[in-house]
Amino acid sequence: MEVLAKAAGLSVANASRHLQILRAARLVQAEKQGLFVIYRLADLQVCDLLSAIRLLAEARLAEIEQITRQFMQSHPDLEPVDRETLRERVLSGAVTLLDVRPKEEYLAGHIPGALCVPLEELEGRLDGLPRDQEIVAYCRGPYCVLAVEAVERLKARGFNAHRMEDGVVEWRSLGLPVEETVVAAESADMNRQA
């Protein structure tokens, strides 16, 4: 709870209330593990719902398209990699895939083969990244700027880097595989540190 509240910029009480509402709506489920309660999506159809809401907003609100266009024009060297191209490149081993979200999000679900390199750790991990292979970074979806920031940092240091527009939610809603890393003791340690 503390980790989620901190990541969302909410008080613990406010984050708890949001989760209670989502649980009452049966969009998330909770499982008690020792002193901790682990929340997760109740069903993969929740991903479909989130994608549908995003697509509806994009179709109905011209401001979204305008803001997106302005943002991308201010970052002209950041061409996204579409999911078909990415899938081909990942399957052939032609790219290094970076998940630049916080570690807790990576553990909850990530694209198979992705390396967990949270944005705040990127600078310290550059030496371990291949310079002779294309790097593709992804984060929370088309409006998340973590991957944009990662790609800018990588390109500034001479890496051949691109961003993937889709995040795990979009990946799941397409029926593509997502790996989860459930480590109860690690989750407990993260909660204690928050």
C-alpha positions in Angstrom: 0.0 0.0 0.0 2.8 2.4 1.0 4.7 1.8 -2.3 1.5 2.3 -4.4 0.6 5.5 -2.4 4.1 6.9 -2.9 4.2 6.1 -6.6 0.8 7.7 -7.1 1.5 10.7 -4.9 -1.4 9.9 -2.6 -1.7 9.5 1.1 -1.9 5.9 2.3 -5.4 6.5 3.4 -6.4 7.9 0.0 -4.7 5.0 -1.9 -6.4 2.5 0.5 -9.8 4.1 -0.2 -9.3 4.0 -4.0 -8.4 0.3 -3.7 -11.4 -0.4 -1.6 -13.6 1.2 -4.3 -11.9 -0.8 -7.0 -12.3 -4.0 -5.0 -16.0 -3.3 -4.3 -16.4 -2.8 -8.1 -14.6 -6.2 -8.5 -11.9 -4.7 -10.7 -9.2 -5.7 -8.3 -8.8 -8.6 -5.9 -6.9 -8.7 -2.7 -5.0 -11.5 -1.0 -3.6 -11.4 2.5 0.0 -12.5 2.9 1.1 -12.2 6.4 0.9 -8.6 7.5 0.4 -7.4 3.9 -2.4 -7.3 1.4 -1.5 -7.9 -2.2 -3.8 -6.3 -4.8 -4.0 -7.4 -8.4 -6.3 -7.0 -11.3 -9.4 -9.2 -10.9 -9.4 -10.3 -14.5 -7.5 -9.6 -17.7 -10.6 -7.9 -19.1 -9.8 -5.0 -16.8 -6.9 -4.3 -19.2 -9.4 -4.4 -22.1 -11.6 -1.9 -20.2 -8.7 0.5 -19.7 -7.7 0.2 -23.3 -11.3 0.9 -24.4 -11.5 4.0 -22.2 -8.2 5.3 -23.6 -9.3 4.7 -27.2 -12.7 6.4 -26.5 -11.0 9.4 -25.0 -8.6 9.6 -28.0 -11.5 9.4 -30.4 -13.7 11.9 -28.6 -11.2 14.5 -27.3 -9.3 16.4 -29.9 -7.1 17.9 -27.2 -5.5 14.5 -26.7 -4.3 14.2 -30.3 -3.1 17.9 -30.3 -1.1 17.5 -27.0 0.4 14.2 -28.3 1.4 15.8 -31.6 2.9 18.8 -29.8 4.9 16.5 -27.5 6.2 14.3 -30.2 7.2 17.4 -32.3 9.2 18.6 -29.4 11.0 15.2 -29.4 11.5 14.6 -33.2 14.1 11.9 -32.9 11.9 9.6 -30.8 10.2 7.3 -33.3 8.1 4.6 -31.7 8.5 1.0 -32.5 5.2 -0.7 -33.4 4.2 -3.9 -31.7 4.5 -6.1 -34.8 8.1 -4.9 -35.5 9.0 -5.2 -31.8 7.6 -8.7 -31.6 9.7 -9.8 -34.6 12.8 -8.1 -33.2 12.4 -9.6 -29.7 11.7 -13.1 -31.0 14.8 -12.9 -33.2 17.0 -11.6 -30.4 17.7 -8.5 -32.4 16.9 -6.0 -29.6 17.5 -5.5 -25.9 14.1 -4.7 -24.3 14.1 -2.4 -21.3 11.2 -2.0 -18.9 11.9 1.4 -17.4 9.0 1.4 -14.9 9.6 1.0 -11.1 10.7 -2.4 -10.0 7.3 -3.1 -8.3 5.5 -2.6 -11.6 8.0 -4.9 -13.4 7.5 -7.6 -10.9 3.7 -7.3 -11.2 3.9 -7.9 -15.0 6.3 -7.4 -17.8 6.8 -8.3 -21.4 8.8 -11.6 -21.6 12.5 -11.0 -22.1 12.4 -7.4 -20.8 15.2 -6.3 -18.5 14.1 -4.4 -15.4 16.0 -1.1 -15.6 13.9 1.6 -13.7 14.5 5.0 -15.1 16.3 6.3 -12.0 18.8 3.4 -12.3 19.5 3.8 -16.0 22.6 6.0 -15.7 24.3 3.4 -13.4 23.5 0.5 -15.7 24.7 1.9 -19.0 27.9 -0.1 -18.9 25.9 -3.3 -18.9 23.9 -2.5 -22.0 25.0 -3.6 -25.4 26.2 -0.9 -27.8 26.0 -3.2 -30.8 22.3 -4.0 -30.5 19.2 -1.9 -30.8 17.6 -1.0 -27.4 13.8 -0.6 -27.1 12.4 0.9 -24.0 8.8 0.8 -22.8 6.8 2.0 -19.8 3.1 2.4 -19.0 1.7 3.0 -22.4 1.4 5.6 -25.1 1.2 8.6 -22.7 3.9 7.6 -20.3 7.1 9.7 -20.6 9.5 7.3 -18.8 10.4 5.5 -22.0 10.8 8.9 -23.8 13.2 10.0 -21.1 15.1 6.7 -21.2 15.5 6.9 -25.0 16.7 10.5 -24.9 19.3 9.5 -22.3 20.4 6.5 -24.2 20.7 8.3 -27.5 22.6 11.1 -25.9 25.2 8.4 -24.9 25.4 6.9 -28.4 23.0 4.0 -28.1 20.7 3.0 -30.9 17.5 3.3 -28.9 13.7 3.5 -29.6 10.6 3.5 -27.6 7.6 1.2 -27.8 4.3 3.0 -27.5 2.5 0.1 -25.9 2.8 -0.9 -22.3 1.9 -4.0 -20.4 -1.9 -3.1 -20.4 -2.0 -2.8 -24.2 0.2 -6.0 -24.5 -2.2 -8.0 -22.3 -5.3 -6.7 -24.0 -3.9 -8.0 -27.3 -3.7 -11.5 -25.7 0.1 -11.4 -25.8 2.1 -13.1 -23.0 3.1 -11.2 -19.9 5.4 -12.6 -17.2 4.8 -12.0 -13.5 7.4 -12.3 -10.8 5.7 -12.9 -7.5 8.2 -12.8 -4.6 6.3 -12.4 -1.3 9.4 -11.8 0.8 10.6 -9.2 -1.6 7.2 -7.5 -1.7 7.2 -7.4 2.1 10.7 -5.9 2.1 9.6 -3.2 -0.4 6.6 -2.4 1.8 8.7 -2.1 4.9 11.1 0.3 3.0 8.3 2.6 1.9 
